[in-house]
């Protein structure tokens, strides 16, 4: 395995994006030329958040007419609907709401596993875990262990944004620091919880910040092996406080270059995702030739990116995913959260 430094990764961003794409795609071709997806549902249990990040268009203040908290039964109704149409993964994330305590999640996870034992619970970002730890006066490890005992099986990669505190001070000043995010992920991996990792790019950061971010993820993965997938998330500025700082969204060349560099560096991750919700279907399809080897999934009812102006559908049917993949002569396969192949589509 190649030894990386942040400087070497930064230098990759200076190379031609077609050249990077060829190198990145060759890695995927060597691994079977397969593009995976999961049948999943997003459940955003609340939008009330004390963090109030400038990067976010989803949060609402307590008392806002648009603020909400989902009841446990409402969450379970959405789970039942998703499982009925074949969902194997439940992606449950929300916001930093002081009215929601640890017991709320323990009840939800326990009832899900009781009624739908095969559904995989992938829930709560490192940011939410950190907040629960402070709220309950418990260590992060105690929170993780209680949630795991209740039924938590994996964690999403949100809250990473850019793992550089100078950038975080501007885009998410009230969130946990970069090293704390990494520490929580290391603790989660240490107790057997797999996770994903994300990077929010295309705002005020520079290639050097993306390089630092990728280096830190590569380094932790070498140590724990607990990350499964990396998701480069394209920033959507609409309705956010950063809209005035980000005059225009980054361009497709920069997006594809970032995805390609991610694949080249993070060979120790099983997949690099083309997150169609933020990229759009067509650019996500192109990204499958530039290092991405996963389209995420059906993603029923995603709210966070759409609140910031994403104009993609609220879900992507399996047949549409199959068409996107087969049109570029790659092999689609349905997976579970941990990348076990459930069904091939030769």
C-alpha positions in Angstrom: 0.0 0.0 0.0 1.3 3.5 -1.0 2.5 5.8 1.8 0.8 9.2 1.5 1.5 12.6 2.8 -0.8 15.7 2.6 1.7 17.4 0.3 1.8 14.4 -2.1 -2.0 14.3 -2.2 -2.2 18.1 -2.8 0.1 17.6 -5.8 -2.4 15.2 -7.4 -4.9 18.0 -7.7 -2.4 19.8 -10.1 -2.5 16.9 -12.6 -4.8 16.7 -15.6 -8.2 15.4 -14.6 -8.5 13.0 -17.6 -5.2 11.5 -16.6 -6.4 11.2 -13.0 -9.7 9.7 -14.2 -7.9 7.0 -16.1 -5.8 6.0 -13.1 -8.8 6.0 -10.8 -11.0 4.0 -13.2 -8.2 1.5 -13.7 -8.3 0.8 -9.9 -12.0 0.0 -10.2 -11.6 -2.1 -13.4 -9.0 -4.2 -11.6 -11.6 -4.8 -8.9 -14.2 -6.2 -11.2 -15.6 -3.0 -12.9 -18.6 -3.2 -10.6 -20.9 -0.4 -9.4 -22.8 -1.1 -6.2 -25.9 0.5 -4.7 -28.1 -0.2 -1.7 -31.9 0.0 -1.3 -32.1 2.4 1.6 -34.2 5.1 3.3 -33.1 8.3 4.9 -35.0 9.3 8.1 -34.2 12.8 9.4 -35.8 12.6 12.9 -35.5 16.4 13.7 -34.4 19.6 12.2 -34.1 21.6 15.4 -30.4 22.3 15.9 -28.4 24.4 18.4 -25.3 24.2 16.2 -26.8 26.5 13.5 -23.9 25.9 11.1 -23.5 28.5 8.3 -23.1 25.6 5.8 -26.6 24.2 6.6 -30.0 25.0 5.1 -31.7 22.2 6.9 -31.7 23.3 10.6 -34.5 25.3 12.3 -34.5 27.1 15.6 -36.7 25.9 18.5 -40.1 27.5 18.1 -39.9 27.9 14.3 -43.1 27.1 12.5 -41.0 24.7 10.3 -39.3 22.9 13.3 -40.2 19.3 13.9 -39.4 16.3 16.0 -40.6 12.9 14.8 -42.3 10.7 17.4 -40.9 7.2 17.8 -44.0 5.8 16.2 -43.6 8.1 13.2 -40.0 6.9 12.7 -41.2 3.3 12.9 -43.9 3.9 10.4 -41.3 5.1 7.9 -39.1 2.1 8.7 -42.1 -0.2 8.0 -42.8 1.5 4.7 -39.2 1.2 3.6 -38.8 -2.5 4.6 -42.0 -3.3 2.8 -40.5 -2.2 -0.5 -37.2 -3.9 0.0 -35.0 -1.5 1.9 -32.1 -3.2 3.7 -30.5 -0.1 5.2 -32.0 2.6 7.4 -30.0 5.9 7.4 -31.1 7.8 10.5 -29.6 11.2 11.1 -30.9 14.5 12.3 -29.6 17.5 14.3 -28.3 18.6 17.7 -31.6 18.9 19.5 -31.3 19.1 23.3 -34.9 17.8 23.7 -33.9 14.4 22.3 -32.0 12.2 24.7 -30.2 8.9 24.4 -33.3 7.0 25.4 -35.1 8.1 22.3 -32.6 6.3 20.1 -32.4 3.3 22.3 -36.2 2.8 22.0 -36.2 3.4 18.3 -33.3 1.0 17.6 -34.6 -1.6 19.9 -38.1 -1.6 18.3 -36.6 -1.7 14.8 -34.5 -4.7 15.6 -37.4 -6.4 17.3 -39.8 -5.9 14.3 -37.3 -5.9 11.4 -34.2 -7.8 12.5 -32.7 -7.9 9.0 -32.8 -4.2 8.5 -29.4 -2.6 9.1 -29.4 0.5 11.3 -26.8 3.0 10.1 -27.4 6.0 12.3 -26.0 9.1 14.0 -23.0 11.0 12.9 -20.0 11.6 15.1 -21.3 15.1 15.7 -24.6 13.7 17.1 -22.7 11.2 19.2 -20.5 14.0 20.6 -23.6 16.1 21.4 -25.3 13.1 23.1 -22.2 12.5 25.2 -22.2 16.1 26.4 -26.0 16.1 27.0 -26.0 12.9 29.0 -22.7 13.5 30.9 -21.4 10.2 29.5 -18.2 9.4 27.7 -18.4 8.9 24.0 -17.5 5.2 24.4 -20.4 4.8 26.8 -22.8 6.4 24.4 -21.6 4.2 21.5 -21.8 1.0 23.6 -25.4 1.7 24.7 -26.5 2.5 21.1 -24.7 -0.6 19.8 -26.5 -2.7 22.5 -29.8 -1.2 21.4 -29.2 -2.2 17.8 -26.9 0.3 16.1 -24.7 -1.5 13.5 -23.0 1.2 11.5 -22.4 5.0 11.4 -22.7 7.4 8.5 -19.8 9.7 7.7 -21.5 13.1 8.2 -20.1 15.9 10.2 -16.6 15.6 8.9 -17.1 18.6 6.5 -13.4 19.5 6.1 -11.0 18.1 8.7 -9.2 21.4 9.2 -10.1 23.6 12.1 -9.4 26.9 10.4 -12.0 26.1 7.8 -14.4 24.6 10.4 -14.2 27.9 12.3 -16.0 29.5 9.4 -18.3 26.9 8.0 -19.3 25.1 11.3 -17.9 27.0 14.2 -20.1 25.3 16.9 -19.4 21.7 15.8 -16.8 19.4 17.2 -13.2 19.9 16.1 -11.5 17.8 13.4 -9.5 15.7 15.8 -12.6 14.9 17.9 -14.5 13.7 14.8 -11.5 11.4 14.1 -11.3 10.2 17.7 -15.0 9.3 17.8 -14.7 7.3 14.6 -11.6 5.5 16.0 -13.6 4.6 19.2 -16.5 3.4 17.1 -14.2 1.2 15.0 -12.7 -0.1 18.2 -16.0 -1.5 19.5 -16.8 -3.1 16.1 -19.0 -0.4 14.5 -18.1 0.2 10.9 -18.6 3.7 9.4 -18.4 5.8 6.3 -16.6 9.1 5.9 -17.6 12.2 4.0 -16.0 15.4 2.8 -18.0 18.5 2.0 -16.2 20.3 -0.8 -16.8 23.2 -3.2 -17.2 26.1 -0.7 -14.3 28.1 0.8 -11.7 25.3 1.0 -8.7 24.9 -1.3 -7.1 21.7 -2.7 -4.7 21.7 0.2 -7.6 21.4 2.7 -9.0 18.6 0.7 -5.6 16.9 0.7 -5.3 17.3 4.5 -8.8 15.8 4.9 -8.0 12.8 2.6 -4.7 12.2 4.4 -6.3 12.1 7.8 -8.9 9.6 6.6 -6.2 7.4 4.9 -4.1 7.5 8.0 -7.0 6.5 10.4 -8.1 3.7 8.0 -4.6 2.3 8.0 -4.9 2.2 11.8 -8.4 0.8 12.3 -9.7 -0.6 8.9 -13.1 0.5 10.1 -14.2 2.8 7.3 -16.3 1.3 4.5 -17.0 4.0 2.0 -15.9 7.6 1.3 -18.5 10.1 0.0 -17.3 13.4 -1.5 -20.3 15.7 -0.9 -20.7 18.6 -3.3 -21.7 21.8 -1.3 -25.0 23.4 -2.3 -25.0 27.0 -1.1 -28.6 27.9 -1.6 -30.5 29.0 1.6 -27.3 28.8 3.7 -25.4 31.6 5.4 -22.3 30.7 3.2 -24.3 31.6 0.1 -22.7 35.1 0.1 -19.2 33.7 0.4 -19.6 31.1 -2.2 -20.4 33.1 -5.3 -20.7 30.1 -7.6 -20.6 26.4 -7.3 -17.5 24.5 -8.3 -17.4 23.1 -11.8 -17.7 19.6 -13.1 -14.0 19.3 -13.8 -13.1 20.1 -10.2 -15.8 17.6 -9.0 -14.5 14.8 -11.2 -10.9 15.5 -10.2 -11.8 15.4 -6.5 -13.5 12.1 -7.0 -10.6 10.7 -8.9 -8.0 11.8 -6.4 -10.2 10.3 -3.6 -10.1 6.9 -5.3 -6.4 7.0 -6.0 -5.6 7.9 -2.3 -8.2 5.9 -0.5 -7.5 2.5 -2.0 -7.9 1.2 1.5 -11.7 2.1 1.4 -14.0 -0.3 -0.4 -15.8 2.4 -2.3 -15.9 6.0 -3.4 -19.4 7.1 -3.9 -21.0 9.2 -6.6 -23.7 10.7 -4.4 -26.3 11.3 -7.0 -28.4 13.5 -4.7 -25.9 16.3 -4.8 -24.3 15.6 -8.2 -27.4 14.9 -10.2 -27.9 11.7 -12.1 -25.8 12.6 -15.2 -22.7 13.9 -13.5 -22.9 10.9 -11.1 -22.9 8.6 -14.1 -19.8 10.4 -15.5 -18.1 10.1 -12.1 -18.4 6.3 -12.4 -15.6 6.6 -15.0 -13.6 8.9 -12.8 -13.1 6.7 -9.7 -16.5 6.3 -8.2 -17.7 2.7 -7.9 -21.0 3.2 -5.9 -24.1 5.3 -6.4 -25.2 5.2 -2.8 -28.8 4.0 -3.2 -32.4 4.6 -3.7 -32.2 7.2 -0.8 -35.9 7.6 -0.1 -36.9 11.0 1.4 -33.5 12.7 1.7 -34.1 16.3 3.2 -30.7 17.8 4.1 -29.2 18.4 0.6 -32.5 19.2 -0.9 -33.0 22.0 1.7 -29.8 23.6 0.2 -31.1 23.6 -3.3 -30.5 20.1 -4.7 -33.0 19.6 -7.5 -32.7 15.8 -7.8 -35.6 13.5 -7.2 -36.5 12.4 -3.6 -35.6 8.9 -4.5 -34.1 6.9 -7.4 -35.8 3.7 -8.4 -33.6 0.6 -8.8 -34.4 0.4 -12.5 -33.0 3.9 -13.0 -29.8 3.0 -11.2 -29.4 -0.1 -13.3 -29.8 2.0 -16.5 -27.2 4.5 -15.4 -24.6 1.8 -14.7 -25.3 -0.4 -17.7 -25.2 2.5 -20.1 -21.5 3.0 -19.4 -20.7 -0.8 -19.6 -20.2 -1.3 -15.9 -21.7 -4.1 -13.8 -24.4 -3.1 -11.3 -24.9 -5.0 -8.1 -27.1 -4.5 -5.0 -25.2 -4.5 -1.8 -25.9 -4.2 1.9 -24.4 -1.5 4.3 -21.2 -3.6 4.7 -20.7 -4.2 0.9 -21.8 -7.8 0.9 -23.3 -8.4 -2.6 -27.0 -9.3 -2.3 -27.8 -9.5 -6.0 -26.0 -9.2 -9.3 -27.4 -7.8 -12.5 -25.2 -9.3 -15.3 
